Amino acid sequence: MAEQTKGTTKRSFFSQKICRFCNDDDSKVYIDFHDIKALKPLISERGKIVPSRISGNCAKCQRLLTRAIKRARNIALLPFSVQH
């Protein structure tokens, strides 16, 4: 049987990211597919939707955001992919 050695484990502590749509009571930002200025920062350079672990959105707002981005793509407000 292999012996377990006490080694140092690397732990990285990340600060809790705050959902920009839920927590800010003063300037409450609503997720709307017409509001391109609010959706643009949440799309990567390649045209992909930024995941919630990167953006800090809660699960509810991430679902609403995904629907809004997909609707904006369907009515040609946002591109589906990057132009070549």
CORRA-V790774 format. One record per residue. RES is the residue in three letters. OMEGA is omega in degrees with one decimal (NA if undefined). Layout:
# CORRA-V790774
res->[RES/RES]
omega->[OMEGA/OMEGA]
This chain:
# CORRA-V790774
res->[MET/ALA/GLU/GLN/THR/LYS/GLY/THR/THR/LYS/ARG/SER/PHE/PHE/SER/GLN/LYS/ILE/CYS/ARG/PHE/CYS/ASN/ASP/ASP/ASP/SER/LYS/VAL/TYR/ILE/ASP/PHE/HIS/ASP/ILE/LYS/ALA/LEU/LYS/PRO/LEU/ILE/SER/GLU/ARG/GLY/LYS/ILE/VAL/PRO/SER/ARG/ILE/SER/GLY/ASN/CYS/ALA/LYS/CYS/GLN/ARG/LEU/LEU/THR/ARG/ALA/ILE/LYS/ARG/ALA/ARG/ASN/ILE/ALA/LEU/LEU/PRO/PHE/SER/VAL/GLN/HIS]
omega->[-178.5/179.2/177.6/178.9/177.8/-180.0/177.4/176.8/179.3/177.1/176.6/-178.4/178.9/177.2/-179.8/178.2/-174.6/178.1/-176.8/-178.1/-175.2/-165.0/-175.7/-176.8/-175.8/-178.1/-177.3/179.7/179.3/-179.3/-178.7/-176.1/176.3/-176.2/-175.7/-179.9/178.5/-176.6/-175.9/-179.5/-177.0/175.5/-177.9/179.0/-179.7/179.3/-179.7/177.0/-179.3/-178.7/-175.7/178.5/176.4/-175.7/179.7/179.5/174.2/-174.7/-179.1/-178.8/177.5/176.8/178.6/179.1/179.3/177.6/-179.2/179.5/179.6/176.5/178.6/176.1/-178.0/178.6/171.4/171.8/176.6/177.7/175.2/-179.6/-179.2/176.2/-177.9/NA]
